Structures are given as structure tokens and as C-alpha cells.
């Protein structure tokens, strides 16, 4: 399996080279030359596999140059019971009297967010890629975050020999719990910096640093190589494919479906990596009918799937689902490359238009292909709050604000389509990470005003019956270690300062 750039000018690369490099030299994103397939026999055989074994099996289809024994060792360590509990990614039926709705809980890891699934594994893949590529430079992980990627990456790479990790997050653009998780991070190689602006400012700054060839040469001459922990890195995206395969075979195992029956997947979506992983699972042969792309008020994706026009020239909203407060969905580039028949010329034109004018429109044929698979929708904060309460009243499950966006959009889709296909809702974060907004939904608008975060977390635990995760419960006792705040124009200079070059 070789990897190529979505923009067509980078040659081909091994899996290890793609993981180590992060972004292709021409500014595109790495994708596999071909998408491997899973037969019905292979899916059936996965029914009784623990998640770590299934994950290694799926990854082995993509990561040539990594032995299966290597992958098993990495996944066994990444998804250990000590870190995750007995089942890292449990699929739960929401209501005993409704066998159509299931929730995939992806937040049982060290930082209580779905990013842990990939970012507990990526350090293993990254260090192995360093060895396989014969690299002897220090690896600097450079990452922008809208809230969850940052802490998950910090936790994964903390004190990993031969690495530094630098995380940029938007001021005021993450929840209190997300911010505390990041700024209290220990480790001798961790750096967390707030950027005045929104996530797109931080993400654009990181992309510009990667694309600065002169700066890259300067780093190289100082024995440094950049890589990424964002989902622009294939090593971050590929592990996420596994939990969609796991969802399907879990339903097979529980005899909720028969082999070949289709399911729907509902994904709260910002940077498009999580739902793209579901598309890759579908493309591998997992019988998925619809991918429901759920947006908050920053509904650039919703509008795109409706009209074929991607337009980031719009008002930016800070919402109660901050990890989705994004107007430039980087991973959409991968989907456009695949859905257009790997037409890199089209992708280059679209991405140039986005960079220069903030907008592009796909052709009618491409839009028709997208609309066969994807359903888009959006929810505002009032709709999110109502949905949290509705789901709690209906199923006794307390969900976070991002997961609620998915339920909200699906509810309207189901009403208008009468689609009775069994449906998996991707639950991306613990409700404790967004306790003020969740308690406002459960107890009434404004309930959280004047209450400190620890009180709200305790009340949420009492209301829901959920145990407070250790990583959340101990936040108040940890000292703040990272206090830097910069403007977006200072990001490269800050990297230079951290690396002493």
C-alpha cells in the first residue's frame, strides 16, 4: 500500500513516510492509492474479536511495512483495560423498547473524548515510523485544536523520548474543562499556547508553518522535523476507521442485524475527520446506508451538502459545542479527491479558490455522488439543549452537547424520511467536559450562571448516576503550567522560541 497526495504532485510514499511527514510536500493530504476491502467472511470473523485485535486487523489492511505482531502490540497497549475499562468503545442500545437506535461511546479513554482512540495509538505508530524511515531528527508534533485533540495529543506524546509537542488552541473557543485539561498538562516536552482568534486561525497558522519550505529547511538544519497529530495526519485518521467496523460487527454479534443489512451512522462534525473515517469503512465494504453529517450553527458543511457550495465567508459563532466551531473542514479535501475519481486537478482548483476567495463550488456530478451518501443538517444552541433533555427523558442517557447535535439532526431526518434503518449515534465526548451547558439543558436555561465548574460537575454526576472520570475529577487539584497567549501572526515565532532556533 502506497500513499499519494490529494493534490497530485508528491509522488508516492510508504505508510511510515506518510505518518511521519503528516502533510504532503505539495500541501495536500495523504490518501491510500487504493482502498482495501473487507469481505463478509472477514467481517463475520471479527464478531468475537476484542477491539484491540479488530483494530490491528483493520490497520493491517492499510499499514504495509508494519507487521501484524507489531500492530497487535501497539493496539493492546493503546487500548489497555487500565486506560479504558473492559470495552474501550462500547456500543449501547439506547432503549430496550427501541432496537433502531444505538450509541457508540468513544469517550472512555484518558481525556474523555473520541480523539483518545487515535491519539493513544498514534505515538506508537509515529515512533515506529521514525525507526522504519531511519529518521534521527527530533520529531516536533505541531497541532491546532478546537478542544479535544489538544489534550488527547498531549496525553499521548507526553514525555515520549525524541519528541516535542506544541498545541495551539483558540482563546475563548474551548470549554472550561477542555482548557483546564490542556493548561495543567505535565511533561517535559509539552507546550500549550492560546491564540487570539478562532480554531480556523490556529489551524491555518499550523498549515502555513508546515507549508513554509524555508522554515522547514531551517528546522532540518537544526535536527528537527515537524509532524502532526491532527486528523490531517493519516496515522490519526486510520485508527478511527476501526470503530465503525466494530459497530457493525457488534450489531452482528448481538443479532440485531444480519450480514449485509445496512446501518446509518450519525456523526457530529467539525473538521470532517471522524465522519470521513466512517466513509472509508463504508468504502471498505461495511454496509452503511447513510452518513448523517451533523453541524452546529457553524453550518458550512450542512450548506455544502445541500448546495455543493463551500463558503467560509460567513459569521463565526462560539457555541455550546466548541469542538465543532470550525469553518474550514480540512478532511473534506480527502473526500473530494476520492469522490471525484482521484482528480487532483479539480482538488487543486477547489482548494486554491478556498484559500484565495474563501469559497468554491463542486460540479453537479460530484454533488450528486455526495448526496447519495451524506445527509447534512444543523442545530442551534436551543435545539441542542432541548435534545439533551429529550434524550434523557426518553432513554435515561445523558449526552454531551456535540452528541446532542447528532441526535437533533437525526430526529428531523427520521421524521421526514421514515427511514427505519438501524442507526448508530457517535458519542464524541463525556458530558462532564461540558457540564455547564448540559446542566442548563437538564435544569433550565441559566442554571449554571454563578456556579463554579466543580459544583456543576458534581451535580451532573448526581443527576445522571455517572461516575466522574478521574481525569475530570482531579483537574481542580492540578497547577496551571501553560499560560502563553499570542496573536495568530506570532505562531511561527513562538515555535522558533520554543525550539530555540
C-alpha positions in Angstrom: 0.0 0.0 0.0 1.5 3.4 -1.1 0.2 6.8 -0.3 -0.3 9.7 -2.6 -1.3 13.4 -2.2 -4.7 14.7 -2.9 -3.0 17.5 -5.0 -1.1 15.1 -7.2 2.4 16.4 -7.1 4.1 14.5 -4.3 5.0 11.1 -5.7 4.1 8.0 -3.6 5.1 7.2 0.0 5.1 4.3 2.3 2.7 4.3 5.3 5.6 5.1 7.6 6.6 8.0 5.5 3.1 9.3 5.3 2.6 9.1 9.1 6.0 10.7 9.8 5.5 13.6 7.2 1.9 14.4 8.2 1.1 16.8 5.3 2.2 16.0 1.7 5.1 18.2 0.3 2.7 19.8 -2.1 0.3 20.9 0.6 -2.2 18.1 0.0 -3.3 15.3 2.3 -2.1 11.7 2.1 -4.6 9.1 1.0 -4.1 5.4 0.1 -3.6 4.6 -3.6 -6.4 2.1 -3.3 -9.0 1.4 -0.6 -8.6 -2.1 0.8 -11.7 -4.3 1.1 -13.3 -6.4 3.9 -15.2 -9.5 2.8 -18.3 -10.7 4.6 -16.2 -13.6 5.9 -13.7 -11.2 7.4 -16.4 -9.1 9.0 -18.0 -12.3 10.4 -14.7 -13.4 11.8 -14.4 -10.1 13.6 -17.5 -10.6 15.7 -15.7 -12.1 18.6 -12.5 -10.1 18.4 -11.7 -7.7 21.3 -11.4 -4.2 20.0 -7.6 -4.1 20.0 -7.4 -7.2 17.8 -10.1 -5.8 15.4 -8.2 -2.5 15.3 -4.9 -4.2 14.4 -6.7 -6.3 11.7 -8.2 -3.2 10.1 -5.0 -1.3 10.3 -3.0 -4.1 8.7 -5.0 -3.5 5.5 -3.5 0.0 5.3 -0.2 -0.1 7.0 2.2 -2.1 4.8 5.6 -2.3 6.4 4.1 -2.8 9.8 3.8 -6.4 10.8 0.6 -7.8 12.4 2.5 -8.6 15.5 3.7 -5.0 15.8 0.2 -3.7 15.3 -1.2 -6.1 17.9 1.4 -5.0 20.4 0.6 -1.3 19.7 -3.2 -1.7 19.9 -3.0 -3.9 23.0 -1.0 -1.2 24.8 -3.1 1.8 23.5 -6.4 0.2 24.4 -5.5 -1.4 27.7 -8.2 -2.1 30.3 -6.2 0.1 32.7 -6.8 3.1 30.5 -10.2 2.3 29.0 -12.1 -0.3 31.0 -13.2 -3.7 29.7 -14.6 -2.4 26.4 -12.9 0.7 25.0 -15.7 1.7 22.6 -18.9 0.1 23.8 -22.0 0.1 21.5 -25.1 0.6 23.7 -28.7 0.2 22.8 -30.4 3.4 23.9 -33.8 1.9 24.9 -34.8 -1.7 25.5 -38.0 -1.0 23.6 -36.4 0.6 20.5 -34.0 -1.6 18.6 -33.3 1.1 15.9 -31.1 3.4 18.0 -27.6 2.7 19.3 -24.9 4.9 20.8 -21.2 4.3 20.2 -19.4 5.7 23.3 -16.0 6.9 22.3 -15.1 8.8 25.4 -13.9 6.2 27.9 -10.2 7.0 27.4 -7.8 9.1 29.3 -9.1 12.5 28.3 -12.8 11.6 27.9 -13.1 12.3 24.2 -13.1 10.3 21.0 -9.7 11.7 20.0 -8.2 9.3 22.5 -9.0 6.3 20.3 -6.5 7.5 17.7 -4.2 9.5 19.9 -3.4 6.7 22.3 -2.2 4.7 19.3 -0.5 7.4 17.1 2.6 7.7 19.3 3.2 4.0 18.8 2.8 4.4 15.0 4.9 7.6 15.0 7.9 6.1 16.9 7.7 3.0 14.7 7.6 5.2 11.6 10.7 7.1 12.8 12.6 3.8 13.1 11.3 2.5 9.7 12.3 5.7 7.9 15.8 5.8 9.6 15.0 9.3 10.9 17.4 10.6 13.5 15.9 14.1 13.9 13.8 15.3 16.9 10.1 15.0 15.9 8.0 18.0 16.8 4.3 17.4 16.8 2.6 20.6 15.8 -1.2 20.7 16.4 -4.2 23.0 16.3 -7.1 22.1 18.5 -10.8 23.1 18.9 -10.7 21.5 22.3 -10.3 17.7 22.4 -7.4 16.9 20.0 -5.1 19.1 22.1 -5.4 17.2 25.4 -5.6 13.8 23.7 -2.4 14.5 21.8 -0.6 16.0 24.8 -1.5 12.9 26.8 -0.3 10.5 24.1 3.0 12.2 23.4 3.8 13.5 26.9 7.4 12.6 27.8 7.8 10.4 24.7 11.6 10.3 24.0 12.7 12.2 20.9 9.6 14.3 20.6 8.2 17.7 21.5 4.6 18.6 21.2 3.2 22.1 20.6 -0.6 22.7 20.8 -2.3 25.9 19.7 -5.9 26.5 20.9 -8.3 29.4 20.3 -8.8 31.8 23.2 -12.4 31.5 24.4 -13.1 28.8 21.9 -12.9 25.7 24.2 -14.9 24.7 27.3 -13.6 25.4 30.8 -12.9 21.7 31.3 -11.1 21.4 28.0 -8.9 24.4 28.7 -8.0 23.1 32.2 -7.2 19.7 30.8 -4.7 21.3 28.4 -3.1 24.1 30.6 -2.5 21.7 33.5 -0.7 19.1 31.4 2.7 18.0 32.8 5.6 16.5 30.9 9.0 17.9 30.0 8.1 18.1 26.2 4.7 19.7 26.2 3.8 23.2 25.2 0.3 24.7 25.1 -0.4 28.2 23.7 -3.6 30.1 23.4 -4.1 32.0 20.1 -6.3 35.1 19.9 -8.9 34.1 17.3 -10.9 31.0 16.4 -9.9 27.5 15.6 -9.6 28.2 11.9 -7.0 30.9 12.7 -4.9 28.3 14.7 -5.4 25.6 12.0 -4.4 28.0 9.2 -1.3 29.1 11.2 -0.2 25.5 11.7 -0.8 24.7 8.0 1.2 27.7 7.0 4.1 26.6 9.2 4.1 23.2 7.5 4.0 24.8 4.1 6.9 27.2 4.8 9.8 25.4 2.9 12.4 27.9 4.1 11.3 27.4 7.7 11.3 23.6 7.2 14.9 23.8 5.9 15.9 25.8 9.0 14.3 23.2 11.3 16.1 20.4 9.4 19.5 22.1 9.7 18.8 22.2 13.5 18.0 18.5 13.6 14.2 18.9 13.8 11.3 17.5 11.8 7.7 18.6 12.0 4.7 16.2 12.1 1.1 16.5 13.1 -1.4 14.9 15.4 -4.4 16.5 13.7 -6.6 14.3 11.5 -4.7 15.7 8.5 -2.2 13.0 9.5 -3.2 9.7 8.1 -1.9 8.0 11.2 -4.5 9.9 13.2 -7.4 9.1 10.8 -6.8 5.4 10.1 -7.3 4.2 13.6 -10.8 5.8 13.6 -12.0 3.5 10.8 -11.8 0.6 13.1 -14.5 1.6 15.5 -17.0 1.9 12.6 -16.2 -1.7 11.7 -16.5 -2.6 15.4 -20.0 -1.0 15.5 -21.2 -3.2 12.6 -19.8 -6.4 13.9 -21.1 -5.7 17.4 -24.6 -5.5 16.0 -24.0 -8.8 14.2 -22.8 -10.3 17.4 -25.9 -9.2 19.3 -28.1 -10.5 16.5 -29.6 -7.0 15.9 -28.8 -7.3 12.2 -27.9 -10.0 9.7 -24.9 -9.9 7.5 -25.5 -7.5 4.7 -28.1 -5.4 6.5 -27.3 -1.7 6.2 -26.9 0.7 9.1 -26.9 4.5 9.3 -24.1 6.4 11.1 -24.7 9.8 12.7 -21.6 11.9 13.4 -21.3 15.4 14.9 -18.8 17.0 12.6 -16.3 19.9 12.5 -13.0 19.1 10.8 -14.7 16.2 8.9 -12.1 13.5 10.0 -14.5 11.4 12.1 -17.2 11.1 9.5 -14.5 10.6 6.8 -13.3 7.5 8.7 -16.9 6.2 8.5 -16.8 6.8 4.8 -13.6 4.8 4.5 -15.3 2.0 6.4 -18.2 2.1 4.0 -15.8 2.1 1.1 -14.1 -1.0 2.5 -17.3 -2.9 2.4 -19.1 -2.2 5.7 -22.8 -2.0 4.8 -23.5 1.7 5.6 -26.6 3.3 4.1 -26.4 7.0 5.1 -23.8 9.1 6.8 -25.5 11.9 8.6 -23.3 14.9 8.9 -24.4 16.9 11.9 -23.3 20.6 12.2 -23.9 23.3 14.8 -24.6 26.9 13.9 -21.2 27.0 12.0 -23.1 25.1 9.3 -20.7 25.3 6.4 -20.8 21.6 5.9 -24.6 21.4 6.1 -24.9 24.1 3.4 -22.2 22.4 1.3 -24.1 19.0 1.2 -27.3 20.9 0.3 -25.9 23.2 -2.5 -22.4 22.0 -3.5 -21.1 25.4 -2.5 -18.5 25.6 0.3 -18.4 29.1 1.7 -16.4 30.0 4.8 -17.2 33.7 4.3 -19.8 33.9 7.0 -20.2 34.9 10.6 -18.4 32.6 13.1 -20.3 31.5 16.1 -19.0 30.4 19.5 -21.4 27.7 20.6 -22.0 25.2 23.4 -20.4 22.5 21.1 -17.0 24.3 20.7 -15.1 21.3 19.2 -17.3 21.8 16.1 -16.8 25.6 15.9 -14.9 25.3 12.6 -15.4 26.9 9.2 -12.6 25.2 7.3 -13.1 21.4 7.4 -9.7 20.1 6.2 -10.5 16.5 5.7 -13.2 17.3 3.2 -10.3 17.6 0.7 -9.7 13.8 1.0 -13.4 13.0 0.3 -13.5 15.3 -2.7 -10.4 13.7 -4.1 -11.9 10.2 -3.7 -15.4 11.0 -4.8 -14.1 12.9 -8.0 -12.2 9.7 -9.1 -8.9 11.0 -7.6 -9.0 14.1 -9.8 -6.2 16.1 -8.2 -6.6 18.9 -10.8 -10.1 19.5 -9.5 -9.0 19.4 -5.9 -6.2 21.9 -6.6 -8.6 24.3 -8.2 -11.2 24.0 -5.3 -8.5 24.4 -2.6 -6.9 27.4 -4.4 -10.3 29.0 -4.6 -11.0 28.3 -0.9 -7.6 29.8 0.0 -7.9 32.9 -2.2 -11.6 33.6 -2.1 -13.0 31.6 0.8 -15.4 29.7 -1.4 -15.6 27.0 -4.1 -18.4 25.1 -5.8 -18.2 21.5 -6.9 -19.7 20.3 -10.2 -23.3 18.8 -10.3 -21.9 15.3 -10.9 -19.8 15.5 -7.7 -22.6 16.9 -5.7 -25.0 14.1 -6.8 -22.5 11.5 -5.7 -22.1 13.2 -2.3 -25.8 13.4 -1.8 -26.3 9.7 -2.4 -24.3 9.0 0.8 -24.4 12.1 3.0 -27.2 13.9 4.7 -26.4 17.3 6.2 -28.2 19.2 8.9 -27.5 21.7 11.7 -28.8 22.6 15.2 -28.6 25.8 17.1 -27.9 26.0 20.9 -31.6 26.0 21.8 -32.1 22.9 19.7 -29.1 21.2 21.3 -30.3 21.9 24.8 -33.8 20.6 24.0 -32.3 17.5 22.5 -30.2 16.8 25.6 -33.3 16.9 27.8 -35.4 14.9 25.3 -32.8 12.1 25.1 -32.5 12.0 28.9 -36.3 11.8 29.3 -36.6 9.2 26.6 -33.7 6.9 27.3 -32.1 7.9 30.7 -28.8 8.7 28.8 -27.1 12.0 29.5 -25.2 13.1 26.4 -22.8 16.0 25.8 -23.6 18.9 23.5 -21.8 17.6 20.5 -23.5 14.2 20.6 -26.8 16.1 21.0 -26.2 17.9 17.7 -26.2 14.5 16.1 -29.4 13.4 17.8 -31.1 16.6 16.8 -30.3 16.3 13.1 -31.2 12.6 13.0 -34.5 13.3 14.6 -35.6 15.6 11.8 -34.1 13.3 9.2 -36.0 10.3 10.5 -39.3 12.3 10.7 -39.1 13.4 7.1 -37.6 10.2 5.6 -39.3 7.5 7.7 -36.0 5.6 7.4 -36.2 2.7 9.8 -32.6 1.6 9.2 -30.8 0.7 12.4 -28.7 3.8 13.4 -25.5 4.3 15.3 -25.0 7.7 17.0 -21.4 8.6 17.6 -20.9 10.0 21.1 -17.8 12.0 20.9 -17.2 13.3 24.5 -18.2 12.8 28.1 -20.9 15.2 29.2 -18.7 16.2 32.2 -16.4 18.1 29.7 -19.4 20.4 29.0 -21.1 20.3 32.4 -22.4 24.0 32.4 -24.2 23.6 29.1 -25.5 20.1 29.9 -26.8 21.2 33.3 -28.5 24.2 31.7 -30.2 21.8 29.4 -31.4 19.5 32.2 -32.3 22.1 34.8 -33.2 25.1 32.7 -31.5 28.0 30.8 -29.2 30.0 33.1 -29.0 27.3 35.7 -25.2 27.3 35.6 -24.7 31.0 36.0 -22.8 31.9 39.1 -21.9 28.2 39.8 -18.3 27.0 39.7 -17.4 24.2 37.4 -16.7 21.7 40.3 -20.2 22.2 41.7 -21.8 21.6 38.2 -19.7 18.5 37.6 -20.8 17.1 41.0 -24.4 17.9 40.3 -24.2 16.3 36.9 -22.9 13.1 38.4 -25.7 13.1 40.9 -28.3 13.7 38.2 -27.0 11.2 35.7 -25.7 8.5 38.0 -22.4 8.6 36.1 -19.1 8.4 37.9 -16.9 11.5 37.4 -13.9 10.4 35.3 -10.7 10.6 37.1 -9.1 13.0 34.6 -12.0 15.4 35.2 -12.3 14.9 39.0 -8.6 15.8 39.6 -8.5 18.9 37.4 -9.1 21.3 40.3 -6.0 20.0 42.2 -3.6 20.4 39.3 -1.4 23.6 38.9 -1.7 25.6 35.7 1.6 25.2 33.8 0.8 26.8 30.4 -0.2 30.5 30.3 1.1 31.9 27.0 -1.4 33.9 24.8 -0.3 35.1 21.4 -1.8 36.6 18.2 -2.1 34.4 15.2 0.7 36.2 13.4 3.1 35.2 16.2 2.7 31.4 15.8 5.8 30.7 13.8 7.9 32.9 16.0 6.6 31.1 19.0 7.6 27.7 17.5 11.1 29.1 16.9 11.2 30.4 20.5 10.2 27.0 21.9 12.7 25.1 19.8 15.5 27.6 20.5 16.3 28.2 16.8 
